[in-house]
Amino acid sequence: MRFTYLLVEGAGYWTAECQETNAMGEGMTRGEAIASLREALVERLFRPDAVAPPPEVNQEPIELVPA
């Protein structure tokens, strides 16, 4: 899966905003913000919401590219 993001610099921190979803990540560096965004996308896309999830969940790698 491929998603684009924007990096926004704040007062001492960075925010990575996914263009295709409402997911965001924050960090003290650009890399931390992008890693946080990736974690947010994995949680949103691959976290089973069922009480008894299937034994296998196929996870596609997430590719993040600057917008």
C-alpha positions in Angstrom: 0.0 0.0 0.0 1.3 3.4 -0.9 0.3 6.6 1.0 1.5 10.2 0.6 2.2 12.5 3.5 3.0 16.1 4.4 5.6 17.0 7.0 4.7 20.1 9.1 7.2 21.7 11.5 5.8 22.9 14.8 7.5 24.5 17.8 10.1 21.8 18.5 8.3 18.9 16.9 7.2 17.5 13.5 3.9 16.2 12.3 3.4 13.8 9.4 -0.1 13.9 7.9 -1.3 11.2 5.6 -3.1 12.7 2.5 -5.4 9.7 1.9 -6.6 9.1 5.5 -7.0 11.1 8.7 -3.9 9.5 10.2 -1.2 11.6 11.8 2.1 11.0 13.5 4.3 13.2 15.7 7.9 13.2 16.7 10.8 15.3 17.7 12.4 14.6 14.3 11.1 14.1 10.8 12.0 10.4 11.0 10.2 10.0 14.3 7.1 11.7 12.9 7.1 9.4 9.8 7.6 6.3 12.0 4.7 7.4 14.2 2.5 7.9 11.1 3.4 4.4 9.9 2.4 2.9 13.3 -0.9 4.8 13.2 -1.6 3.4 9.7 -0.8 -0.1 10.7 -3.1 0.2 13.7 -5.9 1.6 11.6 -5.6 -0.8 8.7 -4.6 -4.1 10.3 -6.0 -4.1 13.8 -8.9 -6.6 13.9 -12.0 -5.1 15.5 -13.7 -8.5 16.0 -13.8 -10.2 19.4 -12.3 -13.3 17.9 -10.0 -12.3 15.0 -9.0 -14.7 12.3 -5.8 -16.7 13.1 -3.9 -15.0 10.2 -4.0 -11.4 9.1 -2.3 -10.6 5.8 -0.4 -7.4 6.2 0.8 -5.6 3.1 3.9 -3.4 3.6 3.1 0.3 3.9 5.1 2.6 1.7 5.1 6.3 2.7 6.2 8.9 0.1 6.4 12.7 0.4 3.5 14.6 -1.2 
